[in-house]
């Protein structure tokens, strides 16, 4: 049997731009999440675009949009439709990292016990996960992040932390018995820490909305004097820290460090919190910080602006976000590094990112998708791409996006067919904006369904670096 697919340049969408042979420049959108609280510390609801004023390196910027995070995912999923998001998959994800690598040998057991006691104080802990950064630089999952497929293996549950407490203490005790190798110098310990934090950022990136990482740590220095390095050279870890900040930015994750104690190495804790929009408490109480991270994820705003082309000068741009709303306090990242290539995506990396999502058995919920096969004389695949997690370029109601999409067709006889990389570059004006922002960007593809078991859709947003995938079954 021959599989017939029709991948038209413009497809059948009124919003889909025709394919072009030369990739356009990726819109250089700056997106940030803003936690808003009232004078009593409660979430401040009802803010809109007019309530935010932003300056970028002292220059006022006009907002492209401002919207609540997580954006309402209340569009009904009709009978026969598939989605990569469920009620549980859209709840905020918060991770606790117990940092034993940067803790003293004598304090590791007490740190593990303290972390468990604090976790048990957080009643809504079904979406709180935990890792230990071991004295050997390994990330040890105590309650690891789940698979992202709705209802799939390892999906998010609501089992209480008491079920994981024994494992945490056991791992903590095992780790406390290990002594860091005498040959391990400070520079390697710092590099191991940065690598572990970036690995967590990558794991958290596939979950939708804003996330929080509570880093229970003694911290680490940002530079080393020549006399404490193995090479006798001064080492500055600021470039790696900038790279880490960008990784957390792509993952929409704020870091909330909790100090283990006064060690004189807390500089990194403060800097990471400032660069990601988190906060550093004045004490060792983890539970209030977890609650704050969860609340921020549930009650924040996503705002964005489109700087001019000459903005990308390689310097650090300090951001200031204020509101005229009386009694409302805003917190966001202190700024961003305006690297000239900060938003450019190598065209070779896009297909690789799409294929990586398709190779994973679980659907990725980084971009919200819902879809179905619409029956008829000419069956078609109908997909709606959520706008809550993609970078939109433009001003006000006039918006555009740059997406890449791949279809993987699984045949009943076990064969699979991969489509070319399709360019989805929609633009819409004021009349269409409300419908698109509410219902999602439409993608409709006429497709012969005979002999097809299921279709997997992978979407990658070139502006944000976030992807999503969806499995659509074909009913007979």
N, C-alpha and C positions, 0 to 999 in steps of 0.2 A: 504494500500500500504506500502511496506517495503522500507525504505531508505537504499541504499547501498553506503557506503563510503569506500574508500581504502586509509588508511593512512600508507604507507610503511615507513620503517625505513630510507632508502636512497632515496626514491622517484625515480624521473627519471632525476635528475640533475647531470651533471658532476662535479659541484662545491660543492655539498651538502655532508657533512661528514655523515657517518653512525651514528645511535643513539648509545649512550653509557649509561650504567647503573649508572656510577658515574659521577656527574657533574664536569667538569674540573675547574681549577682555572680561575677566570675571569681575562683577561689581564688588568694589571694595567697601563692603558694609561693615560698620562697627556695631556689634550687638552686645548688650549687657543686661544682666538681670538686677533688679533693684528691689531690695526688701523694704517694705514700708510699714511702719508701726505708728500707733497713736501715742499720746502722752502717757498712757498706762501700759505700754508695751504690747498692746493687742494689735492684730493685723489691721491695717488701714485699707478698707475696701472702697471701691467706686472711683478710683483715680482714672483719669483719661489723659490723652495726649497733651491737652492744654495745661495739665498740672505739673509737667516736668520741664525744667530748663537745664540745658547741658552746655558746659564749656569744655572745649578740647584744647589743651595747652593754652588756655586763656582765651580761646576764640569761641564765640557762641555758635552752636550748630542747630540746624533745623531738623526736627525729628522726622524720620520716615514713618514710624508707627510706634505706638505704645499699647500693650495688651496684657491682660492678666496671664500669669503662669501658675499652674498649667492652664492653658487656654481650654475653655469648655469643650470636652470631647463628648458632647451629648447628642450628636447627629445619630438618629436611630439606625441601627443595623437591621435592614429588612430581612425577611425570610429568604434563605438562599445566598445571602451575602457572607463573605468571609472578612475577618479583620485581624490585624496583628496587635490590636489593643483590646483589653478587657478592663473591667472595673479594678481588678487587682493589678494589672500591668501598668496602670496610670497612677497608682499611688506612689508618693515620693519614695525614692530609694536613698537610704542613709547608711553609711559604712563607718564602723569604728575600727581604727587601726591601732593596736597595742604595740608600741614600738619598743621591743626588747633589745634591738641592736644598739640603740643609743642610750640604754639604761645601764646603770652600774650592776655588777654581778650580784651584789647583796640585796638589791631592791626588786628583782624581777618577779619573785614569787608574790610579794606583797602587791606589786602592780597588777598582776593577773587577778588576784582576789578582789582588789579595789575595783577593777574594771567590771567584774561580774556583779558585784554588789550594786554598782551604779546602773548597769543594764537592767537589773530587775526592778528598778524604780521607774522605768519607762513603760507604761501600760500598753501603748500601741507599738509593740516591738515586732509585729509581723513583717515589717519592711526594713528592719534594722539588721544589718549583716556585719560580720566581724572577721578580722584577720589579725594574725600576729606577724610582725616583722621580726624574724628570729635573729639570734646573735650571729648566725651564719649568713645573714642577708637574704633569706628566703621568705616569701609570702606564704604563710601557713593558714589556709582557710579554717575557721572555726564554724562559722555559718556562712558558707560561700554564696556568692551571687548566683541566682537561679538561672535556668534557661529562660529565654525570652518568649518562647512559643506559648501562646495562651493554652493552658491546660496540659502542656507537654511535660515531659520528665523534668523534675527539679523545679517546677513552677513555684511561684511565691505562695507560701502558706502562712498560717497564723499560729504556728506552734510556739509556745512560750519559750523564753530564753532559759528557763530552768532545765529544759531538755538538752541544752547545749552547754550548760554551766560546767558539768563534770569534764567535758572535753576541753574547755578553755583552761580550767585549773590544771588538768593533766599536761596539756601542752606547755602551760606556763611553768610548771615544775620541771618538765623535761628540759626546757630551754634554760632555766635558771641553773641547771647543773653543768651547762657548757660554758667554757671560758673562751673568749675570743682569742684566736691565735696571736701569739706574741708578734708574729710578722705582719699582722694586719695594721697598717698605719692609718692615721686619721683620714687621709685623702681617699683611701679605698672605702672606708666606712661611710663617708659622705656620698661617694658615688653609688654605693649599694642602696643607700636611702633614697637618693634621687631616682634611681632605676625602679625601685619598688613603688614609689609614689606615681611615677609615670605609668607603670603597669596597671595600677588600680584605676587611674584616669581612663586608660583604654578600655578596661572591663566595664566601667560605669557609663561609657559613652553610648552604648547600645540601648540604654534605658531612656525613655522620654522624659522631657521636662527638666527642671532644676534638681540637682542632687547635692547631698552634703557629705563631706568626709571629715569625721572627727578624729584628729590625729593626736593620740595620747603619747606624748614624747618629751624627752629632755631637750630636744632640739639638737642643733649642730651649727658650727661656725660657717660663715660664708666665704672665708678666706683663711689661708694658713701661712704662717711665717716660715721663712726658709729653714729655721732650726728644727721644725717639727715635721718636715717632709723627708721622704726617703731619698729624694734627688737633690735636696739642698736648694730648691727653687721656691719662690713664693707662688702660691696657687690661689687663683680667684675663681670661684664657682658661680659667679654672676651669670655668665652665658648659659650654663646648664639650667640655672634657675629661671631664666627667661624662657627657655625651651619648655620647662616644666609648666610654667604659667600658661603658655599657649596650649599645652595639652589639656589642662584643666578647663581652659576657656572653651576649647572645642567640645569637651565633654559636658559643658554647662554644669560644672561642679564647683562649689565653694568649699574651701578648707577651713575648719574650725579647730585650731590647735588647742590642746589642754596641756598645760605644763606639768611635767612630773615633779619638778622642783627647781630651785634656784641653782643652776649649774654654770652660769656665765656663757652658755652656748644657745641662748634662746633667740638670737637674732633671726634665724631662718624661720622660726614660728611666726613672728610678727610680719615678716616680709611676705611669706606665702599667703597669710590671711589677707593682707592688704591687696595683693595682686589678684586674688580670686573672689573677693567680696565677702569673706568670712569674718569671724571675730575671735578674739582671744580673751577668755574669761580671766578673772583675777585669782582664781583658786583651782583646786584639783577636782572639782565636782563635774563629773562627766555627764550625769543625767540632765541637768539644766541645759548643757550645751547641745546634747542630742535633741532635746525638745525644741530648742531654738532652730537647729538645722532643719528639723521636720517642719516646723511652722513656716520658716522662710521658703521652703520648697513648695508649700501649699499656698502661700499667700504673697507671692512676689509679682513683679511686673517685668515684662521684657520690653526694652526700648531699643531703638536703633536709629542710626543716622548715616548718611552717605557723604563722607568727606570729599573735598576736591582732590584731583589727581596729585597735586603737589604736596599733599598731606604725608605721603609715605616717604619720610626722610630718614628712617632708621633710628630715630630717637625715641625715648620714652615720653609718652604724652600723658600728662596728668589730667584726669577727668574730675569734673565737679558737677554733681547732680543735685539740684535743689527743687523745692516746691513752695508755692505760695500758700498751700493749704495750711491753715493754722494748726499747730500741735502735731503735725505729721513729721516723723523722722525717717530719713532715707539712708540706706547703706548699700554701697555697691563697690566694685573693684576700684582701686586707687587710680588705675590707668592702664595703658596698653603699650606694647612695643610696636611702633609703626614701621615694621620691616618692609622694604620695597616689594618683597615677594611674599608677604604674609598671607595673602589670599590667592596667590596663583597656584594652580593645580597642574602638575605634569599630566598631559593627556594620557600617558602610558599608565599612570596610577589609577585613573578612573575605572577602566575595565577591570583592573586587578581588584579594586575595592568591591566592585559589583560581583565579580566571580567568587570572591571570598564569602560574601553574604549568601550566595546561592549554594556554595559548598557546605555551609552550616545547615544541619538538619532543622535547627530552630529558626523561626522567623524573628527578624530583628525589628524592634519597635521604636528605633530612633526617630523615624519619620512615620507618622500615623497613616496607615493605608487601609482601605476597605475596597472589596471588589467582588464581582460576580460574572458568570457567563449569562448573557442575555440571549435567550432562545429566539428562534425565528428563522425565516428563509435564509438569512445571512447572519449566523450566530456571531456575537462579538464579545470580546472581553471588555468589561467596563470597570475602570478603577478610578477611585478618587484619592488624591494625594493631599494630606493635611498640610496646612500652611503654618501651623504653630511652631514647627521646628526647623524651618528652612529660612535662609537669608533672603529677604525681599529687598530689592533695590528700587529706589524711587522716592517720591515725596507724596505724603498724604495718601489719597485714594489711588493714585497712579502708581502701580507696582509692577515689578517683573521678577522673574526667577530664572535660574540656570540649572536645570536638572538633567541627569543622564539616567537612562532606563534600559534594562535588559530583561528579556523573557526567556525562561528555561521551560521548554515543553517536554513533559514526561509522557512517553507513549505507553500504551497498555502492554506492548511486547517488550518493555524494558529499555528501549532506546530513548535517548534524550537529544533534543535539538536546542541549540542556543541561538538566539537572535543576534543581529548586529547591535551595537550600542546606539540607542535612539536618543536624539537630542530633544528635550522638552524645554522650550524657552518661551513660556507664555507671558503675555503682558495684558493688563486690563486697566480700564479707566474707571472713572467714578461710578458709572452706572452699573458695572459688573462687580465692583469691589466687594460689596456686602455679601453677595451670593458666593463668590469664590472663597472669601475668608471664612464664611460659615460652613460651606459644604465641601470645600477642597478643590484642588485643580483637577479637572477631568482629563482622563486618558481613555479613549475608546479605540479598540483595534478589532477590525473584522478578522475572523479567524475560523478556519475549518476545524471543527471539533471531533470529527470521526476518528476513532482510535486514540484519542488523547485521554489520559487518566487525570492529570492535573497540570496546572500552569503555575510556575513561581515567578513572581515579579520582584525585581530588585531596583530600587531608586537611590540615586546618589545626588546630593546637593553640592554643587561646586562652590557655592558661596560659604557654606558652614562646615563642609567636610563631614556631614552626618549622612547616614544611610538608613534605609528601611527595606524590609522584604516581606512578602506575603505569599502564602500558598492558597491558590483558588482551585478547589476540586471541580471536575467536570462531571455533572450528573448524567446518567443515562435514562 
